[in-house]
Amino acid sequence: MRRKPIIAGNWKMHKTRDEALQFIYAVSNKVPSKNLVDSVICAPFTVLRCLVKRQGDNLRIGAQNMHYLDSGAYTGEISAPMLKAIDVSYVIIGHSERRAMFNETDESVNKKLHKALEYELVPILCIGETLEEREKGVTEEVLKRQLELDLKGLPAEQVKEIVIAYEPIWAIGTGRTATNEVANAACAFIRGEIARLYDEETAQAVRIQYGGSVKVSNIDELMSMPEIDGCLIGGASLKADAFIQMVQSAVNNKAAN
Ligand code: 13P
């Protein structure tokens, strides 16, 4: 099955409104057609609206987090209907930085996935092991546990819509990228688990990204791997030129396969 590649930038806590505007003006006419690739920028809440208003046809905007309830007394939180109301299309759920620093658990990740899908936001679910877990040889166990808990109660039809980002924590922001083989093997394992939990059709439909120190100089190798359908890119996505080059790399490599 041919899966459309998906390149997403995760800006994390970067860019003021002026900086975000500069970026969107620089990329808006240069993003390849959405028929070839899904291009997404996941930006801080404060710039979502201004980016959505200026996104070209080929670029979609995503948030980096959301609450799992519609509304309530949750100071400082943002809900799925709030994102939907301003035409945000994607939302990152369960990023390892939120799991490690903001008490995100598999239980809250699961609730957030249900809520995002209810509002037709495309979730980018992040999973991945720590360095200690990799060195202990328990990577597969960790991925298996995260998938089972995070996807609990979701029907196959909804799982097909989810993008899963395999982000080994030891590769995030460290300059230490997983080798193509390691990244591809983990993505293959994730697809196998989806087949086990659901069925082969669902596993073949779901798109799996790799994330962790992806940049212009290594994205070609990663995107040439059969199980890697895209990348979730932090630091290197902050520069407009680099972002465009990386989206183009996804198009070229998947067209060549
Ligand atoms: P870096 O690309 O900066 O390593 O970040 C990866 C990441 O966490 C994307 O969500």
Residues whose N, C-alpha, C, O or C-beta is under 5 A from the ligand:
A	BS01	13P	N10 A171 I172 G173 T174 G211 G212 S213 V214 L232 I233 G234 G235 A236
